[in-house]
Amino acid sequence: MKITKISAGEAHICFTFDREVSGITIKAYSPAVREHIGLGSYDAKAQGNHACIPRNAFGRDGLYLAYELYHNEEKLSGITYVDEFNMMPENDYPYPSTDTKKGLQIHPDRIDDAISLGVRHCAFNVCIGDLIRSRPEGCIVFRHDGCDYYFDSEAVASYDRRIKQMSDHGIIVTLILLCTRNWPLASPEDMCGVLRHPDYINDRENGGGLLSGFNVITDEGIRCYAAIIAFLAHRYTDPSQEYGLAVGMILSNEVNSHWIWNNSGHKNVEELAREYTAALRVACQASLQIYKNMRIYASLDHFWTEALNIEEKDKYTGSRYLLENIVRLASSDGDFPWNVAFHPYPENLNYPDFWNDRTATDDANTCRITFNNLRVLRDFLYREENLYRGDCRHIILSEQGFSSHWTPESEILQACAYGRAYRVVMEIPEIDSFIYHAHGDNAGEGGDLNLGLWRRNRDTSGFDAPKPIYYVFKAIDHRDETGRYHWERY
């Protein structure tokens, strides 16, 4: 006998089996990866091949819990978590549509410029430690799963202004949730302990630990994490758009290079995948009950079967291996609609001519995936075992750019690379958006990368002037007098 489905409704959690059952004992546990705390057992009456329990049978929202089921004292295999969402969501309007894939990581002082460029997609950083507090003073009180959580009013208002300014101009906003080493705003130390991964290692001297993994390890941590997801979904998917509209969330950054961008200590790919799958699952559970069409994304860099350092397997892995493990875990424990946010930078970030990338081939086992072989990612996600209920998972390109080197020739090459990359993306309809990084050159980024549409001042702060890529970017989705799109020239 096997559990084939676990459904969450408004008031009940229902279990479906592959044959008729007479009686079922259900044990529930915290979904926390390490503190898998038992919450009690419940003897459920069965009807045919179904058994249902109240959604709050264990004093917690059953949507999030892990389950063990027994029939005549025999433990059943199969689904462990809710994998079907039958709740009536607060919001069920369609996911927004646009007539372009053009996106940009927008500089906070140049939103008007982004609007004039015709940007319709953006990725926006949200540092979770900026938001949540341990005490209610000066905070918005948000009740979730039986507990009150406190969100700093000023920090939330700051996010509101930015998100609303973008979404009011038709830009589809996707949030990037980050658990940073040092919050931009002061965060209480007791909250840092709740939010950061318990195994986080600050390896600043060697470039590691720039971001922490999410704390889905302890029971308190995973409940707080779920509350943050629910708060953001509730605030930024309200149909009134009073605070702005954000309809997607990317969880952390380039997680396969986890030592730097999702630090959770020394973890092999199986351990990393188990924790990150838990973060993806909880984000889907918390957001889909609020907005039916929320999109949750896994963030991956361009390493495919190799890694930033292949010798240090407990710090870095290939994105393909992480994806394969997420698929395996989700399929065995109850699948859910996670998606992919990929970063197909050139093989050498200093040089934009991706068409010369030697390590990015059309082979399924290629070292890297760049714009030179982007179809490898699409083809991988189209494999039957990687589909979600028969459909390909959504793909966005949420961060990638091309560098220039202070010469007119290099800036022209940068512009050409963007045009050619856009053509690649337009020929793969499964890719929803191409979000360019960055709006302007960032001093010190990646050593001496100059990825921006705007050239920075070399010796002072601020920007000097638009580079050639700026004008290609602006024109890319406009037709010329022959009816051709500008990207078709590249």
N, C-alpha and C positions, 0 to 999 in steps of 0.2 A: 504494500500500500504506500502511496506517495502523495504528498501535497503538491497540487498543480497550480494553485492560484491563491493569493491572499488579497482581498479587496477591502478598501476603506470607504465606507459611506458616511453620511452625516452623523449617524448615531451608532453604527455597528462596524466591527471588523469581521469579515466573513471568510471562511476557509473552504476551499474546494479540493476534493480528493479524486483519485482516478478510479474509485469504486465506492459503493455504498458503505457507510459506517454506522455503528450503533451508538457509540459514545466516544467522546474525545476529551482528554485532559490536556490543557494548554498551559504551558509555562512561558512567562514573559521575562525578558531581560532588558537592561539598558543597552542601547546600541553602541555605547562607548567601546572602543577597540580593546582597551586594557581593563577598565573597570566594568566588566560585563556582569553587573550586579543583578541578582535575581529579584524580581518584583512580586513573585507569587505565582500561584497556579489557579486554574479555573476549570471546573468540569462543565463542558458544554454539551447540550443536547444536539443530536444530529438529525437531519432530515435528508434522506437519500445520501447523496455524496457531498452534502454541505453541513457546516456548523458555523454558528455566529455567536459572537459575544458583544456586550456593550463596548463602545469605543473607549470608555474610561474605566473598564473593568479592573484595571490595576492601579488606579489613582493617577495615571499619566495618560497623555494622548496616545492611544494605541497605534496611530499612524506611524510613529517613529520607532516602535519597539521591535526587538528581535524575538522570534518565537521558536519554541520547541514543542512539538505535538506528540502525544502518546495515544496509542489505541491498544486497549487491553495490556497496558504497561509496556508495550513495544514502541520504541522511539521510531517516528516516521522520518523519512528523508524527503527532500524536495525544498520548496520555497521557504525562506526564513523570514523575509521582510515583505511588507506590503508592496505589491507590484502592479496593482490596478487601482486607479484613483477615481472613485465614483462619487466624490463629494460634489456638492454644488459650489463652484468657486465664487468668490466675491465678484470677480470680473471674468467675462468670457468673450470679449470682443476679439476680432481677428488680430493676428500679429501684423504690425504696420507694414505696408509695402512702399517701395520707391521705384523710380525708373532708372536707377543707377547703382552701381556697386562702389562708387567712389566714397572713400572714407578717410579720416584724418584723426590722429591724436592731437587734439586742438590745444594750442597754447592758451592759458587762462586769460591773457591780456589781448588775445587776437580772435575772439569769437566772431566779431563782425567781418574780419578778413576771411575766416572759414566759410561764413555764409555767402560772401561774395564769390568764393571759389566754387560754389555749388556742392559743398560737402553734404552728404546725406546719411553718413554712418560715422560714429565715433566711439572710441573706448575711453572710459573715464575712471580714473583711479579713486577708490574709496578705501581709506585706511581705517579698519574697523576699530582700532584703539582710539581714534579721534572721537568716536561716536558714543561709546558706551561708558557708563560711570557706575560706581558702586553705591552712590547715594542719590536721593531724588532732588536735591536742591538744584535749581536752574535746569531741570531736565524735563523731557517728555516721558511720561510713564506709559509703558507698553506692556500689556499683560499677555503672556504666552505660556501655554501648557501649565497653567496653574501658578505661575510666578510673575512677579513684577520685575521689569527691566527698565533701566534709566538711560535715556539717550540725551546727550548734551544739546540743549536748545540752540546755542549759538553755532556749534559745529554743524548741526543738521540744517539750520537756516542757510549756512554758507553753501552746503551741497545743493540745497533747494535752488538757490539763485543760479548756480552754474548749470545744473541739469535743465531747469526750466528755460533758461535762455537758449539752450541748444534745441530742446525738443519743440519749443514754440515755433521754431523756424524749420520744422519738418525733418530734423536730424534724428535718426534712430540711435538712441543712447544704449550702450552696453556697459555695465559697470564691471570694473576689475577689482575684485575684493583682495586686499593685501593685509597680511599680518606682519607688520614691519618690526625691525629690530628697535628702532627709536621712532616713536610716533611724532609726526610733525607738531601735534598739539600735546600738551602735558596730559598724560594719562595716569590715573592712580596705580601705584605699584601692585595693589591687590588685584586689579583687573588685568594687568599684564600677566600675572601668574595664571589667571583663568584662560586668557586668550592664546597665549603662546604655547607651542608644542612643548610638553614636559621634557623632551630630549633635545631641545634646541641647543645648538652650540654656536657661540659667537666666535667665528673664525675670521674676524675682520682683517687681521694681518695678511692672510692668504686669500682674501677676496670672498670668503665664504660667509654664510649666515646673513646675507643682505635682507632676506625675508625669512620669517618662520613659517613652518607648516601650521595649519589650523589645529587647534586642540580638540580633536575628535577622540581623544585618548581617555580622558576622564569624564565621568558622568556630568559633573558641573560644567566642564568645558563644552561638551557636545550640546548640552541644553542651551547654553548661552549662545553658541554658534547658530543653532536653529532659530533662536529668537532674533538674532541680527538679520538673518536671511528673511525671516517673516516680516520684520519691521521695514526693511528696504522694499520688499515686494508690496507690502500694504501701502506704503507712502507713495511709491513711484509708479504704480500701475492703476491708481484710482482713475476712473474715466473722466473725472472733472479736470485732471491734470493741474490741480491747484499748485502742486509742488514740482511739477515737471513729470515727464514720462521716461521711464527706463524699463526695457522689456527683455533684458538679458543680463546674465552675470557670468563672468569668467572667474574661476577660482584659482587664485594665486597666479604665479607666472613661471612658465617654462619648467614645469614640475619634474621633467625627466632629468634636468640638471639641478637636482633638489638641494645639493649642498650649498648652492648659492641662492637659489630663488624660492625654495620651499623647505628650509632646513628643519629636519626632524632627527638630527643626529645621524649616525651611521646606519643606513638601511639598504638592504638589497632590493632588487626590483619587486620581488613578491611582497615584502613588508611594506614598501612604499605604496604599491598598488592597493593593498588592503586598506591602508589609512586614507589614501586619496579617494578610493571608491566610496568609503564611508562619508567623506566630505561631499562628494557629488550626490550621493543618495539623499542625504539629509537636506541638501540645498533644493533638490527636486521636490522632496516631500513638503518642505516648508513653504515653497513658493507656488507650487501647482495648485494648492488648495486656495490660494488667493487669486492668482491669475492663471487661467487654464493654459495659456500659450507662452508662458515664460520659458526662455531658453537658457539652460545651464551648460557651460562649456568647460572642458578640460584644456589647459594651456600647455603647449608643447613647442620646443624649439626645433631647429632644422636637422638635428642629428636623428638618423633613422635606425640603422643597425649598428652604428658606432656611437661614441659618446665624447663629451668634451675631454674626458681622460679615461680611456678604456682600461687602464690599469687599476683605477680606483672604483671598483664596482659597487662599493657601498656609499658612493657619493654621486655618481653619474651613471645614466643608462641611456639606451636608445629609445626614442619615443615609440617606435614600433613595439618594443618589448613591454613598455608600460601599458600601451593600448591593449595588447593581447591579454595581459593579466587583468585589466579592468573588465574586458569583455568576459573573461572566464568567471570572475567573481560575481559580476552582475548577473550573468546567465544562471549560475548555480544558486544564488541567493534570492533572485527576483529582479528581473531586468527593469530598467527605468530609462526615460528619454534624455540621457546625457548627450552632449554634442562636442565638437572639436574646434578649438581656436588655435590655429597653427601659425608659425613664424618662419616662412621660407626665405630667410636671408641668403645672400650668396655664400658660397663655401668659404670665402675670405671676405669678411665684412668691409675691408678696406677697398675692395675693388668691385665695382658695380656690374661688370660684364658677365652676368650669370650664365650666358650662353656658352661661355668657355669653361664652366665648372666641370672638372674632371671626375670629382667624386660624387656627382649627382647624375646618375645614369638612369636608363629606363628599366633596369632590372629591379624586381621586387625586393631584392636584398641590398639595394644601393646603400652606400654609407650615409648620404644626406638626401634630403628633399629640399630643393630650391625651386625657383621659377623655371629652371631648366628641365625639371622632371616632375612637375606638380601633379600630373595625372597618376603617379604612383600612389599618392595619398588617396585620391578619389577611388582608384581601383581597389585599394585595400579596404576602404570603408564599404565598398559595394559587395564584398564577399558575403555570402549568405550568413555566415556565423557572426558577422559584425553589424548586420542590419538591426534596426529596432522595429519589430512587428512588420517586417517586409519592406521597410523604407530605409533609405540612406540617412544617416545622422547628418544634421546640419553642419556645414563647414564655413567658418569665417577665417580670414587672414587678419588677425587682430594687431599684429605689430611686425613690420619689416620696412626696411629702407635701403637707400643706396648712397654711398659716401662720395664726397668730392674732396679735392686736395688743393684748394686755393689757386687753381689755374683755370683759365677759360676752357681748355680742352677737357679737363676732368669734370667740369660742371656740365658741359655738353654731353659727355658720356653718361653722367648721372641722369640727365633728362631723357636720353635715349633709352636707358635701362628701365626707367619708369614706364615709358610708352610701350616697350616690348613686353614688360611684365603685365601691364594692363591687358594687352592683347591675349596673353596666355590665360588670364583669369576670365576674360569674356568668352573664351572658347571652352570653358568648363562650367556649364550652367549650375552644377551642384554647389559652387562657391557663392555664398550670399553677399559677401562684402570683402573689399580690399582696403583695409584701414592703414594708411601710410604713417610711418614714423620717420621723421618728426616734422612738426610745423616749422620749427627753426632749429638751426644748429645749436647743440648743447655743448658748451665748453667742457672738455674732459671726458666726454662720453666715450667709453670703449677705447680709451687712450687718446686718439685724436681723430675720431670719426666726425664727419660733417654731413649728417643725414638730412638736414632740413631743406624745406622749400625756400626759406630765407637764409641768407648768408649772415653769420654772426660777425660782430666787430672783433677783430683779431686781438686787440689789446685792451678793449674796454667791454663793459657789459652791453647788452642789447643787440639788436640786429642792424645790419648795414643796408642790405637791399635784397630784393628777390633774385633767386638764381634762375637759370633757364628752365629748370624743372618746374618752377612755379607756374610758368605760362603753359607748359605742356599739361600740368595737372589741371589748370583752369579750363583748358580747351578740350580735355580728353573725351568728354561725352557729348560734344557738340558736333553736328554734321556740317560739312563744308558744302560748297555750291553744287558738288556732284552727288550729294546725298550720303557720302561716306563719313563714318565716324573718324575722328582724328587718330584714334589708336590704330586704325587699319593701315596707317602709313608706316608703322614701325615693324 
